[in-house]
């Protein structure tokens, strides 16, 4: 179709890129899973907690959209985080069906610990990358994310 980029056959560089994304994901997940066990929180719940902490007052729907995770998954995680005393839920006057999310004092402590771990990891893995290269990398990752969201939501099948 006009205006849509052609999908090229997978080449060796594409395979290497996919492999690198997978390796980075597994290494980060493994590191964080080990580090957070003492905090009594799962890796998946920690992702939600950190994003709630970064966006106090955001709704479940906003966090779901931001992370590209289905609403049921965040609802389950919020329930767990509330039961552990890390998150509290408020219903805004403007929309009583909506659930605004906030960290409790205990949740803020866990948030700070997880942020220290994230900062240590990212600082180490990017230690040889200049500020300009980091900025460029972030822009490129944002473009890749946007294209990924568009591609997945378009429900295209490539074959």
Secondary structure per residue as TSV (DSSP state, phi and psi in degrees):
chain	resnum	aa	ss	phi	psi
A	1	X	-	360.0	151.7
A	2	X	T	-66.9	139.6
A	3	X	T	86.9	-12.3
A	4	X	S	-102.1	136.7
A	5	X	-	-67.9	147.0
A	6	X	-	-74.1	145.8
A	7	X	-	-92.8	116.9
A	8	X	-	-82.6	152.9
A	9	X	-	-63.6	147.5
A	10	X	-	-62.6	128.5
A	11	X	-	-112.0	174.7
A	12	X	H	-58.2	-40.3
A	13	X	H	-64.0	-37.1
A	14	X	H	-62.8	-42.9
A	15	X	H	-62.6	-41.7
A	16	X	H	-64.2	-40.4
A	17	X	H	-63.4	-47.3
A	18	X	H	-59.9	-44.3
A	19	X	H	-60.7	-44.9
A	20	X	H	-62.6	-42.5
A	21	X	H	-59.1	-44.7
A	22	X	H	-63.9	-44.7
A	23	X	H	-62.5	-47.6
A	24	X	H	-59.6	-43.3
A	25	X	H	-60.6	-48.5
A	26	X	H	-65.1	-41.8
A	27	X	H	-64.3	-46.0
A	28	X	H	-63.1	-46.4
A	29	X	H	-60.9	-44.7
A	30	X	H	-62.8	-44.4
A	31	X	H	-61.1	-51.1
A	32	X	H	-67.1	-38.4
A	33	X	H	-59.9	-44.2
A	34	X	H	-65.6	-43.6
A	35	X	H	-69.7	-33.5
A	36	X	H	-91.0	-3.7
A	37	X	G	-56.8	-35.1
A	38	X	G	-69.6	-15.4
A	39	X	G	-91.2	0.6
A	40	X	T	57.3	50.3
A	41	X	-	-149.5	142.3
A	42	X	-	-81.0	163.6
A	43	X	H	-59.7	-47.8
A	44	X	H	-63.4	-40.1
A	45	X	H	-66.5	-32.7
A	46	X	H	-65.2	-33.9
A	47	X	H	-62.1	-45.5
A	48	X	H	-65.4	-44.4
A	49	X	H	-58.5	-46.0
A	50	X	H	-62.7	-41.9
A	51	X	H	-73.1	-29.5
A	52	X	H	-68.1	-43.2
A	53	X	H	-61.9	-35.2
A	54	X	H	-74.5	-19.9
A	55	X	T	-137.0	54.7
A	56	X	T	-49.8	130.8
A	57	X	T	92.8	-6.7
A	58	X	-	-66.4	153.2
A	59	X	B	-87.2	164.4
A	60	X	H	-56.8	-40.1
A	61	X	H	-64.5	-40.0
A	62	X	H	-65.8	-42.4
A	63	X	H	-65.6	-41.6
A	64	X	H	-58.6	-46.5
A	65	X	H	-65.9	-44.4
A	66	X	H	-57.7	-43.8
A	67	X	H	-92.7	-3.5
A	68	X	T	56.5	46.1
A	69	X	-	-123.1	140.7
A	70	X	-	-64.0	153.5
A	71	X	H	-62.4	-33.2
A	72	X	H	-65.3	-38.3
A	73	X	H	-64.6	-43.3
A	74	X	H	-70.7	-34.1
A	75	X	H	-62.6	-42.9
A	76	X	H	-62.4	-44.9
A	77	X	H	-66.0	-41.7
A	78	X	H	-61.3	-41.2
A	79	X	H	-58.7	-43.8
A	80	X	H	-65.2	-46.1
A	81	X	H	-64.1	-36.1
A	82	X	H	-67.1	-44.3
A	83	X	H	-64.6	-28.2
A	84	X	T	-85.9	-6.3
A	85	X	T	83.0	18.4
A	86	X	S	-92.1	-26.7
A	87	X	E	-133.6	145.5
A	88	X	E	-122.8	150.1
A	89	X	E	-113.5	135.3
A	90	X	E	-124.7	149.8
A	91	X	-	-106.3	109.8
A	92	X	-	-60.3	145.8
A	93	X	T	-58.3	-35.6
A	94	X	T	-67.9	-27.5
A	95	X	-	-152.8	94.4
A	96	X	T	-65.1	-18.8
A	97	X	T	-78.1	-23.0
A	98	X	S	-75.9	152.0
A	99	X	-	-122.1	107.4
A	100	X	E	-84.3	138.1
A	101	X	E	-112.0	136.6
A	102	X	E	-138.6	147.9
A	103	X	E	-82.4	144.5
A	104	X	-	-84.9	177.8
A	105	X	H	-57.2	-44.3
A	106	X	H	-64.9	-39.9
A	107	X	H	-63.4	-37.2
A	108	X	H	-66.0	-35.9
A	109	X	H	-64.4	-44.6
A	110	X	H	-65.1	-41.9
A	111	X	H	-55.1	-46.9
A	112	X	H	-64.0	-41.6
A	113	X	H	-63.6	-44.3
A	114	X	H	-65.7	-39.3
A	115	X	H	-62.8	-37.6
A	116	X	H	-61.6	-43.3
A	117	X	H	-63.9	-45.9
A	118	X	H	-60.4	-44.6
A	119	X	H	-63.3	-42.7
A	120	X	H	-60.7	-45.5
A	121	X	H	-65.1	-51.0
A	122	X	H	-64.5	-41.0
A	123	X	H	-59.7	-42.0
A	124	X	H	-68.4	-49.2
A	125	X	H	-70.4	-22.5
A	126	X	T	-104.6	14.8
A	127	X	T	-60.5	-28.1
A	128	X	T	-99.2	11.5
A	129	X	S	-104.1	128.5
A	130	X	-	-71.9	166.3
A	131	X	H	-59.5	-41.8
A	132	X	H	-64.7	-40.5
A	133	X	H	-67.6	-37.1
A	134	X	H	-62.6	-43.9
A	135	X	H	-62.3	-43.5
A	136	X	H	-64.5	-42.9
A	137	X	H	-59.8	-45.5
A	138	X	H	-60.2	-45.5
A	139	X	H	-60.2	-43.1
A	140	X	H	-64.8	-41.5
A	141	X	H	-65.1	-37.7
A	142	X	H	-64.0	-39.2
A	143	X	H	-64.9	-44.8
A	144	X	H	-61.6	-42.8
A	145	X	H	-60.4	-46.9
A	146	X	H	-62.2	-44.5
A	147	X	H	-63.2	-38.3
A	148	X	H	-63.5	-45.0
A	149	X	H	-60.3	-44.7
A	150	X	H	-63.7	-45.9
A	151	X	H	-62.0	-49.1
A	152	X	H	-64.1	-41.6
A	153	X	H	-72.2	-18.9
A	154	X	T	-80.2	-10.7
A	155	X	T	56.2	39.3
A	156	X	-	-79.2	148.9
A	157	X	-	-117.8	127.0
A	158	X	-	-109.7	123.8
A	159	X	-	-164.8	360.0
